[in-house]
Amino acid sequence: MGRDRTTIGVMRETMYGWTLVGAAILGTATTLAIGRIALAAGDVLRGKVIYEKNCQGCHGKTGAGLGGATPNLSDPKRMAGLTDQHLFDVVTAGRPGTGMPAWKSTLTEPDRWNVVSYLRTLAQK
């Protein structure tokens, strides 16, 4: 029998909109669309391992970038302006004309979401 890919979540309305109070993600990574907010439901620890292996060489351990040629992924203002879908698309397709490669053929879709989940933690430190 295959895994259930159901997302179970509890929502609470706050003065800033809806907040995800708790969720259980069963199966592969999923994206939850909550109003205007998209939350990448990936495995942050797995994303960290993938980031350290594939991304850290250019983006640095903290995500601040190396030598100014890469974007600062640890800047909260910058990251707040980027949706999870945008980050996923960049990880998937790369950025033509830059050193950012496409990871679609190297990383599975769930692992690309795992990286996005980990990227979100870099701007919170």
C-alpha positions as CSV (number, residue, x, y, z in Angstrom):
1,M,0.0,0.0,0.0
2,G,1.4,3.5,-0.9
3,R,1.9,6.4,1.4
4,D,-1.0,8.8,2.1
5,R,0.0,12.2,0.8
6,T,-2.6,14.0,2.9
7,T,-1.8,17.2,4.7
8,I,-3.6,17.7,8.0
9,G,-3.4,21.2,9.5
10,V,-4.9,23.3,12.2
11,M,-5.4,27.0,11.3
12,R,-5.8,30.0,13.6
13,E,-6.8,33.4,12.6
14,T,-4.6,36.2,13.9
15,M,-4.5,39.9,13.4
16,Y,-2.0,39.3,10.5
17,G,-4.0,36.6,8.8
18,W,-4.1,32.9,9.2
19,T,-1.3,31.0,11.0
20,L,-0.5,27.4,10.7
21,V,-0.6,26.1,14.3
22,G,0.3,22.5,13.6
23,A,0.5,20.1,10.7
24,A,1.4,16.6,9.9
25,I,2.7,15.9,6.4
26,L,2.5,12.3,5.4
27,G,4.4,11.1,2.4
28,T,6.3,13.4,0.1
29,A,6.9,17.1,0.5
30,T,3.9,19.3,-0.1
31,T,3.2,23.0,-0.4
32,L,0.4,24.5,1.7
33,A,-1.3,27.5,0.2
34,I,-2.7,29.6,2.9
35,G,-4.3,32.8,1.6
36,R,-1.4,34.8,0.2
37,I,1.2,32.7,2.0
38,A,2.8,29.5,0.7
39,L,4.6,27.4,3.2
40,A,7.1,24.8,1.9
41,A,6.4,21.7,3.8
42,G,9.8,20.0,3.5
43,D,12.3,18.3,5.7
44,V,14.6,21.1,7.0
45,L,17.2,18.7,8.2
46,R,17.4,16.9,4.9
47,G,17.4,20.3,3.1
48,K,20.4,21.3,5.3
49,V,22.4,18.2,4.2
50,I,21.6,18.9,0.5
51,Y,22.5,22.6,0.9
52,E,25.8,21.7,2.5
53,K,26.6,19.3,-0.2
54,N,25.4,21.3,-3.3
55,C,24.9,24.9,-2.4
56,Q,27.3,25.9,0.3
57,G,30.3,26.2,-2.1
58,C,28.7,29.3,-3.7
59,H,26.2,30.6,-1.1
60,G,28.4,30.0,2.0
61,K,27.6,28.2,5.2
62,T,25.3,30.9,6.4
63,G,23.8,31.7,3.0
64,A,25.3,35.2,3.0
65,G,27.1,34.4,-0.3
66,L,30.7,34.4,-1.3
67,G,32.5,37.4,-2.9
68,G,29.3,39.3,-3.6
69,A,28.5,37.3,-6.8
70,T,25.8,35.3,-5.1
71,P,22.6,36.6,-3.4
72,N,22.4,36.9,0.3
73,L,20.0,34.2,1.3
74,S,20.3,35.1,5.0
75,D,18.9,38.6,4.5
76,P,15.4,38.6,6.1
77,K,14.2,41.5,4.0
78,R,15.3,39.9,0.7
79,M,13.9,36.5,1.6
80,A,10.6,38.0,2.8
81,G,10.1,39.3,-0.7
82,L,10.6,35.9,-2.3
83,T,7.9,33.2,-2.4
84,D,8.6,29.6,-1.7
85,Q,7.4,28.9,-5.2
86,H,10.0,31.4,-6.6
87,L,12.8,29.8,-4.6
88,F,11.7,26.3,-5.8
89,D,11.6,27.5,-9.4
90,V,15.1,28.9,-9.1
91,V,16.5,25.7,-7.5
92,T,14.7,23.7,-10.2
93,A,15.6,25.7,-13.3
94,G,18.7,27.7,-12.2
95,R,19.3,31.2,-13.3
96,P,20.5,31.4,-16.9
97,G,23.4,33.8,-17.4
98,T,24.6,33.3,-13.9
99,G,26.5,30.6,-12.0
100,M,23.3,29.2,-10.6
101,P,22.8,25.7,-12.1
102,A,19.5,23.9,-12.6
103,W,19.0,21.1,-10.0
104,K,15.9,19.5,-11.6
105,S,17.8,16.5,-13.0
106,T,20.0,16.1,-9.9
107,L,17.6,16.5,-7.0
108,T,14.1,15.0,-6.7
109,E,11.1,17.3,-6.3
110,P,10.8,16.6,-2.6
111,D,14.5,17.3,-2.1
112,R,14.2,20.7,-3.9
113,W,11.3,21.5,-1.5
114,N,13.5,20.4,1.4
115,V,16.2,22.9,0.3
116,V,13.6,25.7,0.1
117,S,12.5,24.8,3.7
118,Y,16.1,25.0,4.8
119,L,16.7,28.3,3.0
120,R,13.9,29.8,5.0
121,T,15.8,29.0,8.2
122,L,18.9,30.9,7.0
123,A,17.1,34.3,7.1
124,Q,15.9,33.5,10.7
125,K,19.3,33.2,12.3
